[in-house]
Amino acid sequence: MEWFPGVVALVATVSALALVVKGWDVRLVLLAAALLIAAAAELAAHTGTGGQAGAIAQVVRQFLATFSNEKFVVPICTAMGFAYVLKHTGCDQHLVWLLLSPLRRVRGVLLPGVVVVGFWVNIPLISQTSTAVSLGAVVVPLLRAAGYSMPTIGACLLLGASVGGELLNPGAPELLTVFNKTKVPTTVQATQYLPPLVFTQLVAATLIFWGMSRWWERAAATPETAASSPALSTIAHPPVNLVKAVVPLVPITLLFATALPAPYQLWDVPDEWVIPRRPDGERDPAYNSRLIGLAMLLGVLVAAIVSRNQARDCVKEFFAGAGYGFANVVSLIVIANCFGEAMTTAGLAELLGTLIEGTPELMSPLAAFLPLAFAAVSGSGMASTQSLYGFFHAPAVALGLDPVAVGSLVSLGSAAGRTLSPVAAVTLMCATLTGTNPFTLAKRVALPLLGGIMLVVLLRTAGWL
C-alpha cells in the first residue's frame, strides 16, 4: 500500500491535465486533484502504509496562507494595475511605436525585430496577454502590409510576447516563488541569474523561428495575398510621445537602481516608505515585495501626470487591473501551491529528490523540461513554477547546487511551456488578434522554444551558463 498515494497522484494529475486540455478551468481541476491526492495520502497514513497524516488539512492551510500572502498579492496585483493604467493612457502604444518605427524601413528583419520588441515590452508589462494586446494593434497591420501570412504574424506575436521577457522584471511571479524559498531578492535574480538563460533562449528561439518562417511564407505565398496587402509605407501611426514612451520603464528603473551594489546604488528607498524595520534593527522580509508595489504605484502616478486627459480614471483602471491580477494570476498561484503541497504529502517530491541525488546530471534536464511539460498542458507558467520548484529546491541544496540558479531554469522552462501551450491565455489572445487557430500558433513556436531550451540545458550542463 505504500505505493497507493503515488499511484493516485499520478492518475489524478493525468486526469486533471486531460480535463484542462478539454477546456476545464485549470484552478478547478488542480484543486480537485490536490484534495484527492491529499485524501489518498491521509488514507495511507491511517492504515500505516506510508502517506502523511493530516494531509487534507495541510492543503487547506496552504490555500489560506497563499491566498493572504502579500509576497504574491502586492507585487502581482500592483503590476497588473500598472499595466491597465498604461493601456488606458496609451503609454504602452507609444513605447511599442518607438521600438517598431525603425523596423518599418527594413522588411527583411521585421519578424525577428517584432519578436525582440515584444520581448522588451513584456519586461515592464509582465503580463503576456497585455503585451500581446499592446503589440497586436501595431504589429498585425504592420506585418500584414509587409506581406506576411496571418499564422506567421500570430506566431511572431506569441513568441515575442511570451518568450520570457517578464523574467527580467523583479515583479514577475516566478521570481517571487524562488524568493519565497531562497530569500534571494527578485532584483538579484533578474540582474544576475536570469539574463544569461533568458537571452540565450531569446536568440536561439528567434533565429530558429526566423529561418522556419521563410519556409512557411514560401509555402503560403500566392499572387492574390501579395496583391491584397497594403504597402508597408502606408501604415500610419500617431507621433510618438517620448515622455509617454518611457513611462512603462519607470517602475523597473526604480527597482534596478535600488538593487545595484553599494558603490553604484543610485538611491535606497527609506524603510518608512515601505515597511518599518523590525525591533532588532533588521529590514523586514516584506520590504522587497512592498518595494515592487511602491514602484508600480509611482509608475501609475507618473502615467497620470503625463496623461492629464485620462488622469481622472487612472485609479479606477489601476484597481480594475489589480482585480484582474488577483483573479487570474494570484488565484493560479494559490491553487498551484495547494497542488504542490498535495504532491509532497504523497511522497513524490521525496521520490524526485532521491532520483536527482542519485543521478545529479539529471538536475538541469528535469528542472527545465518537467515544468515545460506541465505548463504546456496547463497553460500557465506561474502554476508550473509554483507547483514544481519546491521539488527541485531541496535536492539542489542537498547536492550543494545553487537553488536560485535551479529556480531560474525552472522559471525559464515554465515560460517556454506556457508559450507553446494552445490553451494559454496569451496563445488564445494572439489567435484572436490574427484570426488563426491556437493549435497552429502553438505548433509554429514549439520547435524554436524547444531548441532554445535544449541549448540552455546543454550549456548549463557544460558549466557555461
C-alpha positions in Angstrom: 0.0 0.0 0.0 3.0 2.4 0.3 2.7 2.9 -3.5 -1.0 3.9 -3.2 -0.6 7.7 -2.7 1.8 7.8 -5.6 -0.4 5.9 -7.9 -3.4 8.2 -7.0 -1.2 11.2 -7.5 -0.2 10.0 -11.0 -3.8 9.2 -12.0 -5.2 12.4 -10.6 -2.5 14.5 -12.4 -3.1 12.9 -15.8 -6.8 13.2 -15.4 -6.5 16.8 -14.4 -4.3 17.7 -17.3 -6.7 15.9 -19.7 -9.6 18.0 -18.3 -7.6 21.2 -18.8 -7.0 20.2 -22.4 -10.7 19.7 -22.9 -11.3 23.3 -21.6 -12.0 22.8 -17.9 -10.7 25.6 -15.6 -7.2 24.8 -14.5 -7.9 26.1 -11.0 -10.9 23.8 -10.5 -9.2 20.6 -11.7 -5.9 21.2 -9.9 -7.6 22.0 -6.6 -9.8 18.8 -7.0 -6.7 16.8 -7.9 -4.8 18.2 -4.8 -7.6 17.3 -2.5 -7.9 13.8 -4.0 -4.1 13.2 -3.7 -4.1 14.5 -0.1 -7.1 12.2 0.8 -5.1 9.2 -0.6 -2.0 10.3 1.5 -4.1 10.6 4.6 -5.8 7.2 4.0 -2.4 5.6 3.6 -1.3 7.2 6.8 -4.3 5.9 8.7 -3.7 2.3 7.5 0.0 2.5 8.4 1.3 2.1 4.9 3.0 5.5 4.3 1.4 8.7 3.3 1.0 11.6 5.7 -1.4 12.2 8.5 -3.4 15.5 8.3 -2.6 15.8 4.5 -6.0 17.4 3.7 -5.7 19.9 6.5 -2.2 20.7 5.2 -3.5 21.5 1.7 -6.3 23.7 3.2 -3.7 25.6 5.3 -1.6 26.1 2.2 -4.6 27.6 0.4 -5.3 30.1 3.2 -1.7 31.0 3.7 -1.0 31.7 0.0 -4.4 33.5 -0.5 -3.3 36.1 2.0 0.4 36.1 1.2 1.5 39.7 0.5 4.7 38.4 -1.2 2.5 37.4 -4.1 -0.6 39.7 -3.8 1.1 43.1 -3.5 3.6 42.8 -6.4 1.4 41.0 -8.8 -1.8 43.0 -8.3 0.0 46.3 -8.4 1.9 45.2 -11.6 -1.3 44.3 -13.3 -2.9 47.6 -12.1 0.0 49.5 -13.7 -0.4 47.5 -16.9 -4.1 48.6 -17.1 -3.1 52.2 -16.5 -0.6 52.0 -19.3 -3.2 50.7 -21.7 -5.7 53.4 -20.5 -3.3 56.2 -21.0 -1.8 54.9 -24.3 1.7 54.9 -22.9 2.2 51.3 -23.9 1.4 52.1 -27.5 3.9 54.9 -27.6 6.6 52.6 -26.4 5.7 50.0 -29.0 5.8 52.5 -31.8 9.1 53.9 -30.6 10.6 50.5 -30.7 9.0 49.4 -34.0 9.4 52.6 -36.1 13.0 51.8 -37.3 11.9 48.3 -38.4 9.4 49.7 -40.9 12.3 50.5 -43.2 13.9 47.1 -43.2 11.4 44.3 -44.2 14.0 41.6 -44.0 14.4 41.9 -40.2 10.7 42.6 -39.4 10.0 39.2 -37.9 13.0 38.9 -35.6 12.6 42.6 -34.8 9.0 42.2 -33.7 10.0 39.2 -31.5 12.7 41.3 -29.8 10.3 44.3 -29.4 7.7 42.1 -27.9 10.4 40.7 -25.5 11.3 44.2 -24.4 7.7 45.4 -24.0 7.0 42.3 -21.9 9.6 43.2 -19.3 7.8 46.3 -17.9 4.3 44.9 -18.6 4.9 41.4 -17.1 1.5 40.1 -18.4 2.0 38.2 -21.7 -1.7 38.8 -22.6 -1.4 42.6 -22.1 1.8 42.6 -24.1 0.1 40.8 -27.0 -2.8 43.2 -26.9 -0.4 46.2 -26.9 1.7 44.8 -29.7 -1.2 43.4 -31.8 -2.8 46.8 -32.6 0.5 47.8 -34.2 2.2 44.6 -35.3 -0.7 42.9 -37.2 -1.3 45.7 -39.8 2.5 46.3 -40.0 3.4 42.7 -40.8 0.3 42.3 -43.0 1.4 45.3 -45.0 4.8 43.6 -45.4 3.1 40.6 -47.0 3.3 38.0 -44.1 0.6 35.4 -43.6 -1.7 35.6 -40.6 -0.3 32.3 -39.0 3.2 33.7 -39.2 2.1 37.0 -37.7 0.3 35.3 -34.9 3.2 33.0 -34.1 5.6 36.0 -34.2 3.4 38.0 -31.8 3.1 35.0 -29.5 6.8 34.3 -29.4 7.7 37.9 -28.7 5.0 38.5 -26.0 5.7 35.3 -24.1 9.3 34.1 -24.7 10.4 35.2 -21.3 10.8 38.9 -21.1 8.8 39.2 -17.9 11.5 37.1 -16.1 13.8 40.2 -16.2 11.2 42.1 -14.2 11.7 41.9 -10.4 7.9 41.8 -10.0 7.5 38.5 -12.0 5.5 35.8 -10.1 8.1 33.2 -11.0 10.9 35.2 -9.3 8.7 35.7 -6.2 8.2 31.9 -6.0 12.0 31.4 -5.9 12.4 34.3 -3.4 9.9 32.6 -1.1 12.1 29.6 -0.8 15.6 31.1 -1.0 15.1 34.7 0.3 17.3 35.9 -2.6 15.7 39.3 -3.7 14.0 39.3 -7.0 16.2 42.1 -8.2 19.2 39.9 -7.8 17.6 37.1 -9.7 16.6 39.5 -12.5 20.0 41.0 -12.8 22.4 38.2 -12.1 20.8 34.8 -12.6 18.2 35.0 -15.4 19.8 37.2 -18.1 22.2 34.6 -19.4 19.5 32.0 -19.6 16.8 34.3 -21.0 18.9 35.9 -23.7 20.3 32.5 -24.8 16.7 31.3 -25.2 15.7 34.5 -26.9 18.5 34.4 -29.5 18.2 30.7 -30.2 14.3 30.7 -30.5 14.3 33.8 -32.6 16.8 32.6 -35.1 15.1 29.2 -35.5 11.7 30.9 -35.9 13.1 33.3 -38.4 14.6 30.5 -40.5 11.4 28.5 -40.3 9.2 31.5 -41.2 10.9 31.7 -44.6 9.8 28.2 -45.4 6.2 28.9 -44.2 5.9 32.0 -46.2 7.2 30.4 -49.4 4.6 27.7 -49.0 1.8 30.2 -48.3 2.7 32.8 -50.9 0.1 33.5 -53.6 -0.3 36.4 -56.0 -3.7 37.2 -54.5 -2.5 37.6 -51.0 0.5 39.7 -52.1 -1.7 42.0 -54.1 -4.2 42.4 -51.3 -1.6 43.5 -48.7 -1.3 47.3 -48.3 2.1 48.9 -48.8 4.3 48.9 -45.7 4.9 52.6 -46.1 1.1 53.4 -45.9 0.8 52.2 -42.3 0.4 55.4 -40.4 0.9 56.0 -36.7 0.5 59.0 -34.4 3.6 60.9 -33.5 5.5 59.2 -30.7 5.4 61.0 -27.4 8.8 60.2 -25.9 7.6 61.1 -22.4 4.8 58.7 -22.6 7.0 56.1 -24.2 9.3 56.0 -21.1 6.6 55.8 -18.5 6.4 51.9 -18.7 10.0 51.9 -17.7 9.6 53.9 -14.5 9.0 51.1 -12.0 11.6 48.8 -13.4 14.2 51.6 -13.5 13.5 52.4 -9.8 13.8 48.7 -8.8 17.1 48.2 -10.7 18.5 51.4 -9.4 17.9 50.4 -5.8 19.3 46.9 -6.4 22.7 48.0 -7.6 25.8 47.2 -5.4 26.6 49.8 -2.8 29.1 51.9 -4.7 26.7 52.2 -7.7 23.4 52.3 -6.0 21.5 55.4 -7.1 19.2 55.6 -4.1 17.8 53.5 -1.3 14.1 53.8 -0.6 13.7 54.5 3.2 12.0 51.8 5.2 9.3 54.1 6.5 8.0 54.5 2.9 7.6 50.7 2.6 7.6 48.9 6.0 9.3 49.9 9.3 12.3 47.9 10.3 11.9 45.2 12.9 12.6 45.8 16.6 16.1 44.2 16.2 17.0 46.7 13.5 16.9 44.3 10.6 15.0 45.1 7.5 11.6 43.3 7.3 11.4 40.5 4.8 8.3 42.0 3.3 10.4 45.1 2.2 11.2 43.6 -1.2 7.7 42.7 -2.2 6.3 46.0 -0.9 9.0 47.9 -2.7 7.8 46.4 -6.0 4.3 47.6 -5.2 5.6 51.1 -4.4 7.5 51.2 -7.7 4.3 50.3 -9.6 2.3 53.0 -7.7 4.9 55.5 -8.7 4.6 54.4 -12.3 0.8 55.0 -12.1 1.4 58.5 -10.7 3.8 59.4 -13.5 1.3 58.0 -16.1 -1.5 60.1 -14.7 0.7 63.2 -14.7 1.8 62.9 -18.3 -1.7 61.9 -19.5 -3.9 64.6 -18.0 -6.9 63.9 -20.2 -7.1 60.3 -18.9 -5.8 61.0 -15.3 -9.3 61.0 -13.6 -9.8 57.3 -14.4 -6.3 56.1 -13.7 -7.1 55.0 -10.1 -10.2 53.1 -11.3 -8.1 51.4 -14.0 -5.4 50.5 -11.5 -7.9 48.7 -9.3 -9.5 47.0 -12.2 -6.1 45.7 -13.2 -5.3 44.7 -9.6 -8.6 42.7 -9.5 -7.7 41.0 -12.8 -4.3 40.1 -11.3 -5.8 38.5 -8.3 -8.5 36.7 -10.2 -6.2 35.4 -13.0 -2.7 35.3 -11.5 -2.8 35.1 -7.7 -5.6 32.5 -7.9 -3.4 30.2 -10.0 -0.5 30.6 -7.6 -2.8 29.7 -4.7 -4.1 26.5 -6.4 -0.6 25.6 -7.7 0.7 25.8 -4.1 -2.1 23.5 -3.0 -1.2 21.1 -5.8 2.4 21.1 -4.9 1.7 20.6 -1.2 -0.5 17.6 -2.1 2.2 16.0 -4.2 4.6 16.4 -1.3 2.2 14.6 1.1 2.1 11.8 -1.5 5.9 11.4 -1.3 6.5 12.4 -5.0 8.8 15.3 -4.0 10.9 12.9 -1.9 11.0 10.4 -4.8 12.1 13.0 -7.3 14.7 14.3 -4.8 16.1 10.7 -4.4 16.3 10.3 -8.1 18.2 13.6 -8.6 20.5 13.0 -5.7 21.4 9.6 -7.1 21.9 11.0 -10.6 22.9 14.6 -10.3 23.3 15.1 -14.0 19.5 14.9 -14.3 19.0 18.1 -12.4 19.2 20.5 -15.3 17.2 18.5 -17.8 14.4 17.7 -15.3 14.4 21.3 -13.9 13.8 22.6 -17.4 11.6 20.0 -19.1 9.3 18.9 -16.3 8.0 22.5 -15.8 7.8 22.9 -19.5 5.6 19.9 -19.9 3.3 20.9 -17.1 3.0 24.5 -18.3 2.3 23.3 -21.9 -0.7 21.3 -20.7 -2.0 23.6 -18.0 -1.3 26.8 -20.0 0.2 28.6 -17.0 3.9 29.2 -16.4 3.2 30.6 -13.0 1.3 27.5 -11.9 4.1 25.3 -13.2 6.8 27.2 -11.4 4.8 27.4 -8.2 3.9 23.7 -8.2 7.3 22.2 -9.2 10.1 24.5 -7.9 9.8 23.1 -4.4 10.5 19.6 -5.8 13.9 20.8 -7.0 14.9 23.2 -4.2 15.7 20.5 -1.6 17.7 18.3 -3.9 19.7 21.3 -5.1 20.6 22.2 -1.5 21.5 18.6 -0.8 23.8 18.4 -3.8 25.4 21.7 -3.0 23.9 23.4 -6.0 22.7 27.0 -6.1 18.9 26.7 -5.6 18.4 30.1 -7.2 20.2 29.0 -10.4 18.0 25.9 -10.4 14.9 28.1 -9.9 15.9 30.2 -12.9 15.9 27.1 -15.0 12.5 26.1 -13.7 11.1 29.5 -14.5 12.5 29.5 -18.0 11.2 26.1 -18.7 7.8 27.1 -17.4 7.8 30.2 -19.6 8.6 28.1 -22.7 5.9 25.6 -21.9 3.3 28.3 -21.5 4.2 29.8 -24.8 3.8 26.6 -26.7 0.5 25.7 -24.9 -2.6 26.0 -27.1 -4.7 26.7 -24.0 -2.6 29.5 -22.6 -4.3 32.9 -22.4 -1.6 34.6 -24.5 -1.9 32.0 -27.2 -5.7 32.4 -27.4 -5.3 36.2 -27.5 -2.8 36.0 -30.4 -5.1 33.6 -32.2 -8.0 36.0 -31.8 -6.0 39.0 -32.9 -4.9 37.3 -36.1 -7.9 35.1 -36.8 -5.9 31.9 -36.6 -6.1 28.6 -34.8 -4.3 28.5 -31.4 -3.0 25.0 -32.1 -1.4 26.3 -35.4 0.4 29.0 -33.4 1.5 26.6 -30.7 2.9 24.2 -33.4 4.8 27.1 -35.0 6.6 28.2 -31.9 7.2 24.7 -30.5 10.4 23.9 -32.3 12.1 27.3 -31.7 11.2 27.1 -28.0 12.3 23.5 -27.6 15.5 24.2 -29.5 16.3 27.2 -27.2 15.6 25.2 -24.0 17.8 22.3 -25.2 20.6 24.8 -25.9 20.3 26.3 -22.5 20.3 22.9 -20.8 23.4 21.8 -22.7 25.2 25.0 -21.9 24.2 24.7 -18.2 25.3 21.1 -18.1 28.6 22.0 -19.6 29.1 24.8 -17.0 28.9 27.7 -19.5 25.7 29.2 -18.1 
